[in-house]
Amino acid sequence: MTTARQPGIDALKVLASQTIVLHHLSAYGPVAEAMEHAAPALMDWLYGYGRMAVQVFLVLGGYLAVPSLMPAMAGGVSALGLSLWRRYLRLAPPFLVALALAMAAAAVSRPWLSADLVPEPPSLDEWLAHALLLQEVMGVEALSAGIWYVAIDFQLHALLALLLWLGQRGGQAWPAQVLVLGAAAASLLWWNRAPGLDDWSIYFFGAYGLGVMARWSGQWPQAWARGAWLAGLVVLGTLALLLEFRHRIALALAVALWLATAQRWAWRLPLPCGLDAALHELGRSSYALFLVHFPVLLLGNALFAALELSGPAAGVALFLAVWGVSVLLGGVFERWVEAPLGRWVRPWT
């Protein structure tokens, strides 16, 4: 199911993906250490809070999953299996190509960087765990920065699909909505407060469910129904924050509220042609950027170490270079790898 162009969603994708890249640049290697001397407050903020940008993707994930899942979930068990297979083929092929790039970059960088930064050559079992998007569940150390999210995204999509499928067995939508709301509430009020569950989708389903609720709040023609969903969103998020204030949940709630209130008008606001085109390109390549920035990070830090650079000026220069090259490579990867792979696997779905 296709969705009309939504510049506001593109803007959220761009902001979140760039923040995640900057967070990783602030956390790894000698470039980050040199940059720390140039801008300590900025680097501390990126390291401490930049990771919360993942909440934007969690909420967006739930918001964007609803239109594609709801029609199929009225079908039989084959519809459920097909929805999971489609999501796997959307995520896994470009993910595995990017993982191969990361391993090549690691091999080049290994002589100059510490073992803590550079992953060791993976075994066959480790490759298999990553290929199945089960690396965290199987206790396998991730081979690239941030790739835990790819596995969690697939888990979340599968959990939402299962809840919708189970709830719509009677031919009505409301039982499915009750199941999703119940799971989101359980996550926000209990599961998300247990750090030991953070390898599993139930830990993150609260933010994902807020995105689902935001989508549902705009799908009703009656003003009272839209208001009821919006009120439910506010009440659930507020209860979670009163029970235990978490910055990540506050951010997820803010993003969900923005999506819920803006979807009826913000997407139609005109943007300057150049800005709209830039947002579209950067938003479309946000997943690719997420996948390929770690190999660039490794090579940039290896170059910094190999040339024996030091000092704030060199740190700023390499920091900006790695960031810029990552963005450019993300665009190239989306056009020449991710998009062609998507066309190649489409007949299989």
C-alpha positions as CSV (number, residue, x, y, z in Angstrom):
1,M,0.0,0.0,0.0
2,T,1.5,3.3,-1.1
3,T,1.5,6.5,1.0
4,A,1.4,10.0,-0.4
5,R,4.5,12.1,0.0
6,Q,4.7,13.5,3.5
7,P,7.5,16.1,3.9
8,G,6.9,16.2,7.7
9,I,7.8,12.5,8.0
10,D,10.8,13.0,5.7
11,A,12.0,15.8,8.1
12,L,11.6,13.5,11.1
13,K,13.6,10.8,9.3
14,V,16.4,13.2,8.4
15,L,16.6,14.7,11.9
16,A,16.7,11.3,13.6
17,S,19.1,9.6,11.2
18,Q,21.6,12.5,11.3
19,T,21.4,12.6,15.1
20,I,22.1,8.9,15.3
21,V,25.1,9.2,13.1
22,L,26.5,12.1,15.1
23,H,25.9,10.2,18.3
24,H,28.1,7.3,17.0
25,L,30.7,9.8,15.8
26,S,30.8,11.2,19.3
27,A,31.2,7.7,20.9
28,Y,33.9,5.9,19.0
29,G,37.6,6.3,18.2
30,P,40.4,8.9,18.3
31,V,38.4,11.4,16.2
32,A,35.8,11.6,18.9
33,E,38.5,12.1,21.5
34,A,40.0,14.9,19.5
35,M,36.6,16.5,18.8
36,E,35.9,16.4,22.6
37,H,38.6,19.0,23.1
38,A,37.1,21.3,20.5
39,A,33.5,21.1,21.5
40,P,33.1,19.3,24.9
41,A,29.5,20.4,25.6
42,L,28.3,19.4,22.1
43,M,30.0,16.0,22.3
44,D,28.7,15.3,25.7
45,W,25.2,16.1,24.6
46,L,25.5,14.0,21.5
47,Y,26.9,11.1,23.5
48,G,24.4,11.3,26.3
49,Y,21.2,12.3,24.4
50,G,21.8,11.6,20.7
51,R,20.9,8.0,21.1
52,M,17.3,9.0,22.0
53,A,16.7,9.8,18.4
54,V,15.9,6.1,18.0
55,Q,12.6,6.9,19.6
56,V,11.6,8.9,16.6
57,F,12.1,5.9,14.4
58,L,10.2,3.7,16.8
59,V,7.2,6.0,16.7
60,L,7.4,6.4,13.0
61,G,7.7,2.7,12.5
62,G,4.4,2.1,14.2
63,Y,2.8,5.0,12.4
64,L,3.9,3.8,9.0
65,A,3.2,0.1,9.5
66,V,-0.5,0.5,10.0
67,P,-1.6,1.1,6.4
68,S,0.3,-1.8,5.0
69,L,-0.7,-4.3,7.7
70,M,-4.4,-3.6,8.3
71,P,-5.8,-4.9,5.0
72,A,-3.7,-8.1,5.0
73,M,-4.5,-8.9,8.6
74,A,-8.1,-9.7,7.6
75,G,-6.8,-12.7,5.7
76,G,-5.7,-16.2,6.7
77,V,-2.4,-17.3,8.3
78,S,-0.7,-17.0,4.9
79,A,-1.4,-13.2,5.0
80,L,0.4,-13.0,8.3
81,G,3.4,-15.0,7.0
82,L,3.6,-12.9,3.8
83,S,3.6,-9.7,5.8
84,L,6.6,-10.9,7.9
85,W,8.4,-12.1,4.8
86,R,7.9,-8.8,3.0
87,R,9.3,-6.9,6.0
88,Y,12.3,-9.3,6.2
89,L,13.1,-8.7,2.6
90,R,12.8,-5.0,3.1
91,L,15.3,-5.0,5.9
92,A,17.7,-7.9,5.5
93,P,19.3,-7.8,2.0
94,P,20.7,-4.2,2.2
95,F,21.6,-4.9,5.9
96,L,23.7,-7.8,4.9
97,V,25.5,-5.9,2.1
98,A,26.2,-3.1,4.5
99,L,27.5,-5.6,7.0
100,A,30.0,-7.0,4.4
101,L,31.2,-3.4,3.9
102,A,31.6,-3.0,7.6
103,M,33.7,-6.2,7.8
104,A,35.9,-5.0,4.9
105,A,36.4,-1.6,6.6
106,A,37.2,-3.4,9.8
107,A,39.9,-5.5,8.1
108,V,41.5,-2.3,6.7
109,S,41.2,-0.4,10.0
110,R,42.4,-3.2,12.4
111,P,46.1,-2.3,12.3
112,W,45.5,1.2,13.5
113,L,42.5,1.0,15.9
114,S,41.9,-0.6,19.2
115,A,40.2,-4.0,19.4
116,D,37.3,-2.4,21.3
117,L,36.3,-0.4,18.2
118,V,37.0,-2.9,15.4
119,P,34.9,-6.0,15.3
120,E,36.7,-9.3,14.9
121,P,36.1,-11.4,11.7
122,P,32.8,-13.1,12.3
123,S,32.3,-16.8,12.4
124,L,29.6,-18.6,10.3
125,D,27.3,-18.8,13.3
126,E,27.7,-15.0,13.8
127,W,26.9,-14.4,10.2
128,L,23.8,-16.6,10.4
129,A,22.6,-14.9,13.6
130,H,22.8,-11.5,11.8
131,A,21.2,-12.8,8.6
132,L,18.2,-14.0,10.7
133,L,18.1,-10.7,12.6
134,L,18.5,-12.6,15.8
135,Q,22.0,-11.5,16.9
136,E,21.0,-9.9,20.2
137,V,18.5,-12.6,21.1
138,M,21.2,-15.3,20.4
139,G,23.7,-13.4,22.5
140,V,26.0,-12.6,19.5
141,E,28.0,-9.4,19.7
142,A,26.8,-6.9,17.0
143,L,29.2,-6.5,14.1
144,S,28.3,-2.8,13.5
145,A,27.2,0.2,15.5
146,G,23.4,0.5,16.1
147,I,22.4,-2.6,14.1
148,W,20.5,-3.9,17.0
149,Y,17.7,-1.6,15.8
150,V,17.2,-3.6,12.6
151,A,16.5,-6.7,14.5
152,I,14.1,-4.8,16.9
153,D,12.3,-3.2,14.0
154,F,11.6,-6.7,12.5
155,Q,10.4,-8.0,15.9
156,L,8.1,-5.0,16.4
157,H,6.6,-5.4,12.9
158,A,6.0,-9.1,13.6
159,L,4.4,-8.4,17.0
160,L,2.1,-5.7,15.6
161,A,1.2,-8.0,12.7
162,L,0.4,-10.9,15.0
163,L,-1.8,-8.7,17.3
164,L,-3.7,-7.3,14.4
165,W,-4.1,-10.7,12.8
166,L,-5.3,-12.3,16.1
167,G,-7.7,-9.4,16.8
168,Q,-9.4,-9.4,13.4
169,R,-10.2,-13.1,13.3
170,G,-13.9,-12.2,14.0
171,G,-14.0,-9.8,11.1
172,Q,-14.0,-6.6,13.2
173,A,-11.2,-4.1,13.8
174,W,-11.9,-3.2,17.4
175,P,-10.5,-6.4,19.1
176,A,-7.2,-5.9,17.2
177,Q,-7.1,-2.3,18.5
178,V,-7.7,-3.5,22.0
179,L,-4.8,-6.0,21.8
180,V,-2.4,-3.3,20.4
181,L,-3.4,-0.8,23.1
182,G,-3.0,-3.4,25.8
183,A,0.5,-4.4,24.6
184,A,1.5,-0.7,24.3
185,A,0.2,0.0,27.8
186,A,2.0,-3.1,29.2
187,S,5.2,-2.0,27.6
188,L,5.1,1.6,28.7
189,L,4.0,0.8,32.3
190,W,6.1,-2.4,33.0
191,W,8.3,-3.9,30.3
192,N,10.1,-0.7,29.3
193,R,11.1,-0.2,33.0
194,A,13.1,-3.5,32.9
195,P,16.4,-2.9,31.2
196,G,17.0,-6.7,30.9
197,L,14.3,-6.9,28.3
198,D,15.9,-4.5,25.9
199,D,16.8,-7.3,23.4
200,W,13.1,-7.9,22.8
201,S,10.4,-6.0,21.1
202,I,8.2,-5.8,24.1
203,Y,10.6,-3.3,25.7
204,F,10.1,-0.9,22.8
205,F,6.5,-1.7,21.9
206,G,5.2,1.3,23.9
207,A,6.8,3.9,21.7
208,Y,5.9,1.8,18.6
209,G,2.3,1.5,19.8
210,L,2.1,5.3,20.4
211,G,2.9,5.6,16.7
212,V,0.1,3.2,15.8
213,M,-2.3,5.2,18.0
214,A,-1.2,8.4,16.3
215,R,-2.1,6.9,12.9
216,W,-5.5,5.6,14.1
217,S,-6.3,9.0,15.6
218,G,-6.4,10.5,12.1
219,Q,-8.3,7.7,10.3
220,W,-11.8,8.6,11.7
221,P,-14.1,11.0,9.9
222,Q,-15.9,11.9,13.2
223,A,-14.2,14.7,15.2
224,W,-15.2,13.0,18.5
225,A,-13.5,9.7,17.5
226,R,-10.3,11.5,16.5
227,G,-10.4,13.4,19.8
228,A,-11.0,10.2,21.8
229,W,-7.9,8.6,20.2
230,L,-5.8,11.7,20.8
231,A,-7.0,11.8,24.4
232,G,-6.1,8.1,24.9
233,L,-2.7,8.8,23.5
234,V,-2.1,11.6,26.0
235,V,-3.5,9.7,28.9
236,L,-1.4,6.6,28.2
237,G,1.8,8.6,27.7
238,T,1.2,10.7,30.8
239,L,0.5,7.7,33.0
240,A,3.8,6.1,31.9
241,L,5.7,9.3,32.7
242,L,4.0,9.7,36.1
243,L,4.8,6.2,37.0
244,E,8.5,6.7,36.0
245,F,9.7,9.7,34.1
246,R,11.9,8.6,31.2
247,H,13.2,11.1,28.7
248,R,13.0,8.6,25.9
249,I,9.3,8.1,26.5
250,A,8.7,11.8,26.8
251,L,10.3,12.2,23.3
252,A,8.2,9.3,21.9
253,L,5.0,10.9,23.3
254,A,5.9,14.3,21.8
255,V,6.6,12.7,18.4
256,A,3.4,10.7,18.5
257,L,1.4,13.8,19.4
258,W,2.9,15.8,16.6
259,L,2.1,13.0,14.1
260,A,-1.4,12.7,15.5
261,T,-2.2,16.4,15.2
262,A,-0.2,17.3,12.1
263,Q,-1.2,14.5,9.8
264,R,-4.5,16.2,8.8
265,W,-2.8,19.4,7.7
266,A,0.9,19.6,8.0
267,W,1.7,17.3,5.1
268,R,-0.1,19.8,2.7
269,L,2.0,22.8,3.7
270,P,4.1,24.0,0.7
271,L,7.9,23.9,1.0
272,P,10.5,25.7,-1.2
273,C,11.3,23.4,-4.1
274,G,14.9,22.9,-3.1
275,L,14.2,22.1,0.5
276,D,11.4,19.7,-0.4
277,A,13.7,17.9,-2.8
278,A,16.5,17.7,-0.2
279,L,14.2,16.4,2.5
280,H,12.9,13.8,0.1
281,E,16.3,12.5,-0.9
282,L,17.7,12.5,2.6
283,G,14.6,10.9,4.0
284,R,14.6,8.2,1.4
285,S,18.2,7.4,2.1
286,S,17.9,7.5,6.0
287,Y,17.9,3.7,6.3
288,A,20.9,3.5,4.0
289,L,22.7,6.1,6.0
290,F,22.1,4.2,9.2
291,L,23.5,1.1,7.6
292,V,26.7,2.5,6.0
293,H,28.0,5.2,8.3
294,F,29.9,2.7,10.6
295,P,32.3,1.6,7.8
296,V,33.0,5.3,7.1
297,L,33.5,5.9,10.8
298,L,36.1,3.1,11.0
299,L,38.0,4.2,8.0
300,G,38.0,7.9,9.1
301,N,39.3,7.0,12.5
302,A,41.9,4.6,10.9
303,L,43.1,7.5,8.7
304,F,43.3,9.8,11.7
305,A,45.5,7.3,13.6
306,A,47.6,6.3,10.6
307,L,48.5,9.9,9.8
308,E,49.2,10.4,13.5
309,L,46.9,13.4,13.6
310,S,46.0,15.1,16.9
311,G,44.5,18.3,18.2
312,P,41.1,19.9,18.0
313,A,41.5,21.3,14.5
314,A,42.3,17.8,13.0
315,G,39.4,16.3,15.1
316,V,36.9,18.8,13.7
317,A,38.1,18.3,10.2
318,L,37.9,14.5,10.3
319,F,34.6,14.6,12.2
320,L,33.0,16.7,9.5
321,A,34.6,14.7,6.8
322,V,33.3,11.4,8.1
323,W,29.8,12.9,8.6
324,G,29.7,14.3,5.1
325,V,31.1,11.1,3.4
326,S,28.6,9.1,5.4
327,V,25.7,11.2,4.0
328,L,27.0,10.9,0.5
329,L,27.6,7.2,0.7
330,G,24.1,6.8,2.2
331,G,22.6,8.3,-1.0
332,V,24.8,6.2,-3.2
333,F,23.9,3.0,-1.3
334,E,20.2,3.8,-1.5
335,R,20.3,4.4,-5.2
336,W,22.6,1.6,-6.3
337,V,22.1,-1.1,-3.6
338,E,19.0,-0.7,-1.5
339,A,16.6,0.3,-4.3
340,P,17.8,-2.4,-6.8
341,L,17.6,-5.0,-4.1
342,G,14.1,-4.0,-3.4
343,R,13.2,-4.4,-7.1
344,W,15.0,-7.7,-7.2
345,V,13.1,-9.3,-4.3
346,R,9.7,-7.8,-5.2
347,P,8.6,-10.9,-7.3
348,W,9.3,-13.1,-4.2
349,T,6.6,-11.2,-2.2
